[in-house]
Amino acid sequence: MSQPRVLTLLGVLLAIVFGGGILLGITEIDDARWESQTVVTIDQPRAIAEVPSAGILDKLGRLRFKYAGLLRTRELQDPIAERLETTPQDVAGRLTTIVPNESLLLVLVATSADPQAASDLSNAAASELVSYVQREQDAADIPEANRFVFRTVTVSDIARNVTSPSREAAPIVASALGLLLALALIVLGRRRA
């Protein structure tokens, strides 16, 4: 067999191995990512109804940051993990919060390879946050008239797929790279002949 044909065959084989290896590696990665959001709002109904002032709204807005931070601690992660029969580390790795400016909302964002698990986590976090705030104010013996509450605004029934577009395009990229490698080896083989 002549050297150009050997190089051509070698190029095709390398392209198949290279492209196939990348595709195999990509398919072995669990790349599906689902995101679920549950939105809660903070409210102090009596205070807002009696004396609607910027001070009360400012206080409630700042309290969202306190509880967003607490959701990143074992104080809240442990009971959430217990509800879902998972670990606090799993909760910590899959739960984040968003505190939108100029609102009284707090968005709990959960991710998972399973859409139901993402939805369950964001909803469990919201439920635990509501319970925690109630327990905290009970322990501090705060009168009902002075209490604030978190209320769930939207419960997450479904998660949305947030799989990275670059992952979805990876098989095409791998195939293109394999073909380019094969063409380069073919051209090199012909130049040497």
C-alpha contacts under 8 A as a table, 3 or more apart, distances in Angstrom:
res1	aa1	res2	aa2	distance
1	M	5	R	6.66
1	M	6	V	6.72
2	S	5	R	5.47
2	S	6	V	6.34
3	Q	6	V	5.02
3	Q	7	L	6.15
3	Q	189	G	7.20
3	Q	193	A	7.27
4	P	7	L	5.11
4	P	8	T	6.04
4	P	186	I	7.51
4	P	189	G	4.61
4	P	190	R	5.69
4	P	192	R	7.38
4	P	193	A	6.10
5	R	8	T	4.93
5	R	9	L	6.02
5	R	189	G	7.60
6	V	9	L	5.11
6	V	10	L	5.92
7	L	10	L	4.88
7	L	11	G	5.93
7	L	185	L	6.43
7	L	186	I	6.47
7	L	189	G	5.41
8	T	11	G	5.01
8	T	12	V	6.26
8	T	182	A	7.46
8	T	185	L	6.39
8	T	186	I	4.83
8	T	189	G	6.54
9	L	12	V	5.16
9	L	13	L	6.14
10	L	13	L	5.09
10	L	14	L	6.00
10	L	185	L	7.85
11	G	14	L	5.10
11	G	15	A	6.04
11	G	181	L	6.83
11	G	182	A	4.44
11	G	183	L	7.39
11	G	184	A	7.85
11	G	185	L	5.14
11	G	186	I	6.45
12	V	15	A	5.06
12	V	16	I	6.21
12	V	182	A	5.22
13	L	16	I	5.12
13	L	17	V	6.12
14	L	17	V	5.05
14	L	18	F	5.77
14	L	178	G	7.64
14	L	181	L	7.70
14	L	182	A	7.10
15	A	18	F	5.07
15	A	19	G	5.78
15	A	177	L	7.84
15	A	178	G	4.21
15	A	179	L	6.11
15	A	181	L	6.01
15	A	182	A	5.41
16	I	19	G	5.28
16	I	20	G	5.63
16	I	178	G	6.63
17	V	20	G	5.10
17	V	21	G	5.75
18	F	21	G	5.20
18	F	22	I	6.29
18	F	174	A	7.84
18	F	178	G	6.02
19	G	22	I	5.26
19	G	23	L	6.13
19	G	174	A	5.11
19	G	175	S	5.38
19	G	177	L	7.13
19	G	178	G	5.02
20	G	23	L	5.02
20	G	24	L	5.93
20	G	174	A	7.97
21	G	24	L	5.07
21	G	25	G	6.04
22	I	25	G	5.05
22	I	26	I	6.09
22	I	171	P	7.73
22	I	174	A	6.12
23	L	26	I	5.07
23	L	27	T	6.12
23	L	170	A	7.64
23	L	171	P	5.76
23	L	174	A	6.70
24	L	27	T	5.21
24	L	28	E	6.15
25	G	28	E	5.20
25	G	29	I	6.62
26	I	29	I	5.35
26	I	167	R	7.76
26	I	170	A	7.41
26	I	171	P	7.78
27	T	30	D	7.26
30	D	113	A	7.14
31	D	113	A	7.46
31	D	163	T	6.50
31	D	164	S	7.80
31	D	167	R	7.14
32	A	113	A	5.39
32	A	114	D	7.93
32	A	161	N	7.19
32	A	162	V	7.50
32	A	163	T	5.20
33	R	111	T	6.58
33	R	112	S	5.68
33	R	113	A	4.89
33	R	114	D	7.46
33	R	161	N	5.84
33	R	162	V	5.31
33	R	163	T	4.83
33	R	164	S	7.85
34	W	111	T	5.36
34	W	112	S	5.26
34	W	113	A	5.86
34	W	114	D	6.44
34	W	115	P	5.28
34	W	118	A	6.45
34	W	159	A	5.76
34	W	160	R	5.42
34	W	161	N	4.48
34	W	162	V	5.49
34	W	163	T	7.10
35	E	109	V	6.76
35	E	110	A	5.60
35	E	111	T	4.42
35	E	112	S	6.69
35	E	115	P	7.17
35	E	118	A	5.94
35	E	119	S	7.60
35	E	159	A	5.17
35	E	160	R	5.32
35	E	161	N	6.36
35	E	162	V	6.37
36	S	109	V	5.70
36	S	110	A	5.26
36	S	111	T	6.41
36	S	115	P	7.65
36	S	118	A	5.38
36	S	119	S	5.07
36	S	122	S	6.31
36	S	156	S	6.30
36	S	158	I	6.70
36	S	159	A	4.39
36	S	160	R	6.43
37	Q	107	V	6.42
37	Q	108	L	5.50
37	Q	109	V	4.58
37	Q	110	A	6.49
37	Q	119	S	7.34
37	Q	122	S	6.04
37	Q	155	V	7.88
37	Q	156	S	5.98
37	Q	159	A	7.56
38	T	107	V	5.91
38	T	108	L	5.24
38	T	109	V	6.72
38	T	122	S	5.56
38	T	123	N	6.04
38	T	126	A	6.85
38	T	152	T	7.47
38	T	153	V	7.65
38	T	154	T	5.63
38	T	155	V	5.25
38	T	156	S	5.28
39	V	105	L	6.72
39	V	106	L	5.88
39	V	107	V	4.52
39	V	108	L	6.19
39	V	126	A	7.77
39	V	152	T	6.03
39	V	153	V	5.39
39	V	154	T	5.19
39	V	155	V	7.00
40	V	105	L	5.72
40	V	106	L	5.31
40	V	107	V	6.37
40	V	108	L	7.88
40	V	126	A	6.93
40	V	150	F	6.17
40	V	151	R	5.32
40	V	152	T	4.23
40	V	153	V	5.10
40	V	154	T	7.06
41	T	104	L	5.46
41	T	105	L	4.37
41	T	106	L	6.02
41	T	150	F	5.42
41	T	151	R	5.35
41	T	152	T	6.44
41	T	153	V	6.49
42	I	60	L	6.48
42	I	61	G	7.91
42	I	64	R	7.22
42	I	104	L	5.65
42	I	105	L	6.58
42	I	106	L	7.85
42	I	148	F	6.92
42	I	149	V	5.62
42	I	150	F	4.42
42	I	151	R	6.44
43	D	60	L	7.06
43	D	104	L	7.59
43	D	148	F	5.45
43	D	149	V	5.32
43	D	150	F	6.28
43	D	151	R	7.57
44	Q	47	A	5.72
44	Q	48	I	6.12
44	Q	60	L	7.82
44	Q	146	N	7.50
44	Q	147	R	6.26
44	Q	148	F	4.18
44	Q	149	V	6.27
45	P	48	I	5.29
45	P	49	A	5.98
45	P	148	F	7.33
46	R	49	A	5.08
46	R	50	E	5.98
46	R	145	A	6.20
46	R	146	N	7.49
47	A	50	E	5.25
47	A	51	V	5.78
47	A	52	P	6.89
47	A	56	I	7.39
47	A	145	A	7.59
47	A	146	N	7.12
48	I	51	V	5.53
48	I	52	P	4.49
48	I	53	S	7.21
48	I	56	I	7.06
49	A	52	P	6.05
52	P	56	I	7.21
53	S	56	I	5.66
53	S	57	L	6.69
54	A	57	L	5.10
54	A	58	D	5.88
55	G	58	D	5.04
55	G	59	K	6.12
56	I	59	K	5.09
56	I	60	L	6.22
57	L	60	L	5.14
57	L	61	G	6.05
57	L	104	L	7.93
58	D	61	G	5.00
58	D	62	R	6.21
59	K	62	R	5.20
59	K	63	L	6.18
60	L	63	L	5.03
60	L	64	R	6.61
60	L	104	L	6.90
61	G	64	R	5.54
61	G	65	F	7.46
61	G	102	E	7.85
61	G	103	S	7.06
61	G	104	L	5.61
62	R	65	F	5.51
62	R	66	K	6.95
63	L	66	K	5.03
63	L	67	Y	6.48
64	R	67	Y	5.31
64	R	68	A	5.99
64	R	99	V	6.97
64	R	104	L	7.43
64	R	105	L	7.65
64	R	106	L	6.46
65	F	68	A	4.96
65	F	69	G	6.08
65	F	99	V	6.94
66	K	69	G	5.24
66	K	70	L	6.28
67	Y	70	L	4.76
67	Y	71	L	6.19
67	Y	129	L	7.76
68	A	71	L	5.30
68	A	72	R	7.11
68	A	97	T	5.99
68	A	98	I	7.76
68	A	99	V	7.49
68	A	106	L	7.47
69	G	72	R	5.38
69	G	73	T	7.13
70	L	73	T	5.17
70	L	75	E	6.88
70	L	76	L	6.50
71	L	74	R	7.84
71	L	75	E	7.64
71	L	76	L	5.48
71	L	77	Q	6.45
71	L	97	T	7.95
71	L	125	A	7.87
71	L	129	L	7.83
72	R	76	L	7.46
72	R	77	Q	6.97
72	R	92	A	6.40
72	R	96	T	7.71
73	T	76	L	6.01
73	T	77	Q	6.04
73	T	92	A	7.99
74	R	77	Q	4.62
74	R	78	D	5.31
74	R	88	P	6.84
75	E	78	D	6.22
75	E	79	P	7.61
76	L	79	P	5.77
76	L	80	I	6.36
76	L	128	E	7.19
76	L	129	L	7.42
76	L	132	Y	7.79
77	Q	80	I	5.11
77	Q	81	A	5.95
77	Q	88	P	5.21
77	Q	91	V	6.21
77	Q	92	A	6.80
78	D	81	A	5.13
78	D	82	E	6.16
78	D	87	T	7.49
78	D	88	P	5.25
79	P	82	E	4.91
79	P	83	R	6.19
79	P	128	E	7.28
80	I	83	R	5.16
80	I	84	L	6.39
80	I	88	P	7.59
80	I	91	V	7.38
80	I	121	L	7.79
80	I	124	A	6.15
80	I	125	A	6.00
80	I	128	E	6.47
81	A	84	L	5.16
81	A	85	E	5.72
81	A	86	T	4.90
81	A	87	T	5.24
81	A	88	P	5.25
81	A	90	D	7.74
81	A	91	V	6.25
82	E	85	E	4.94
82	E	86	T	6.38
82	E	87	T	7.44
83	R	86	T	7.95
83	R	124	A	7.23
84	L	120	D	7.75
84	L	121	L	7.40
84	L	124	A	7.65
86	T	90	D	6.67
86	T	91	V	7.60
87	T	90	D	5.17
87	T	91	V	6.54
88	P	91	V	5.01
88	P	92	A	6.07
89	Q	92	A	4.96
89	Q	93	G	6.10
90	D	93	G	5.17
90	D	94	R	6.27
91	V	94	R	5.31
91	V	95	L	5.77
91	V	121	L	7.64
92	A	95	L	5.64
92	A	96	T	7.85
94	R	110	A	5.39
94	R	111	T	5.16
94	R	112	S	6.74
95	L	108	L	7.07
95	L	109	V	5.69
95	L	110	A	4.54
95	L	111	T	6.74
95	L	121	L	7.53
95	L	122	S	7.31
96	T	108	L	6.11
96	T	109	V	5.17
96	T	110	A	6.45
97	T	106	L	7.00
97	T	107	V	5.55
97	T	108	L	4.72
97	T	109	V	5.75
98	I	106	L	6.04
98	I	107	V	4.97
98	I	108	L	6.61
98	I	109	V	7.51
99	V	105	L	6.65
99	V	106	L	5.07
99	V	107	V	6.44
100	P	103	S	6.21
100	P	104	L	7.86
100	P	105	L	6.51
100	P	106	L	6.90
100	P	107	V	7.89
108	L	122	S	5.71
108	L	125	A	7.23
108	L	126	A	7.04
109	V	122	S	5.92
110	A	118	A	5.13
110	A	119	S	7.03
110	A	121	L	5.99
110	A	122	S	5.20
111	T	118	A	5.01
112	S	115	P	6.49
112	S	117	A	6.25
112	S	118	A	5.06
113	A	117	A	7.86
113	A	118	A	7.85
114	D	117	A	5.31
114	D	118	A	6.43
115	P	118	A	5.18
115	P	119	S	6.34
115	P	158	I	6.92
115	P	159	A	5.16
115	P	160	R	7.35
115	P	161	N	7.83
116	Q	119	S	5.08
116	Q	120	D	5.99
116	Q	158	I	7.09
116	Q	159	A	7.05
117	A	120	D	5.00
117	A	121	L	6.08
118	A	121	L	5.26
118	A	122	S	6.40
118	A	159	A	6.46
119	S	122	S	5.42
119	S	123	N	6.19
119	S	156	S	5.61
119	S	157	D	6.25
119	S	158	I	6.07
119	S	159	A	5.82
120	D	123	N	5.27
120	D	124	A	5.93
120	D	156	S	7.99
121	L	124	A	5.08
121	L	125	A	6.03
122	S	125	A	5.18
122	S	126	A	6.31
122	S	156	S	7.17
123	N	126	A	5.13
123	N	127	S	6.18
123	N	155	V	6.39
123	N	156	S	6.40
124	A	127	S	5.05
124	A	128	E	6.03
125	A	128	E	5.13
125	A	129	L	6.04
126	A	129	L	5.09
126	A	130	V	6.28
126	A	152	T	6.93
127	S	130	V	5.25
127	S	131	S	6.31
127	S	152	T	8.00
128	E	131	S	5.03
128	E	132	Y	5.88
129	L	132	Y	5.03
129	L	133	V	6.20
129	L	150	F	7.55
130	V	133	V	5.44
130	V	134	Q	6.45
130	V	149	V	7.11
130	V	150	F	5.42
130	V	151	R	6.89
131	S	134	Q	5.14
131	S	135	R	6.17
132	Y	135	R	5.08
132	Y	136	E	5.96
133	V	136	E	5.07
133	V	137	Q	6.23
133	V	149	V	6.96
133	V	150	F	7.47
134	Q	137	Q	5.35
134	Q	138	D	6.11
134	Q	149	V	7.36
135	R	138	D	4.97
135	R	139	A	6.10
136	E	139	A	5.22
136	E	140	A	6.33
137	Q	140	A	4.98
137	Q	141	D	6.07
137	Q	142	I	5.50
137	Q	147	R	7.18
138	D	141	D	4.97
138	D	142	I	6.37
139	A	142	I	7.91
142	I	146	N	6.54
142	I	147	R	6.48
143	P	146	N	5.50
143	P	147	R	6.54
144	E	147	R	5.27
152	T	155	V	6.71
156	S	159	A	7.16
163	T	167	R	7.28
163	T	168	E	7.58
164	S	167	R	5.32
164	S	168	E	6.68
165	P	168	E	5.00
165	P	169	A	6.28
166	S	169	A	5.11
166	S	170	A	6.12
167	R	170	A	5.04
168	E	171	P	7.21
169	A	172	I	5.50
169	A	173	V	6.33
170	A	173	V	4.99
170	A	174	A	5.97
171	P	174	A	5.04
171	P	175	S	6.13
172	I	175	S	5.17
172	I	176	A	6.14
173	V	176	A	5.08
173	V	177	L	6.12
174	A	177	L	5.17
174	A	178	G	6.13
175	S	178	G	5.05
175	S	179	L	6.20
176	A	179	L	5.11
176	A	180	L	6.13
177	L	180	L	5.04
177	L	181	L	6.12
178	G	181	L	5.13
178	G	182	A	6.24
179	L	182	A	5.02
179	L	183	L	6.12
180	L	183	L	5.08
180	L	184	A	6.06
181	L	184	A	5.12
181	L	185	L	6.27
182	A	185	L	5.23
182	A	186	I	6.17
183	L	186	I	5.01
183	L	187	V	6.09
184	A	187	V	5.20
184	A	188	L	6.13
185	L	188	L	5.03
185	L	189	G	6.00
186	I	189	G	5.01
186	I	190	R	6.24
187	V	190	R	5.19
187	V	191	R	6.21
188	L	191	R	5.17
188	L	192	R	6.35
189	G	192	R	5.36
189	G	193	A	6.45
190	R	193	A	5.13
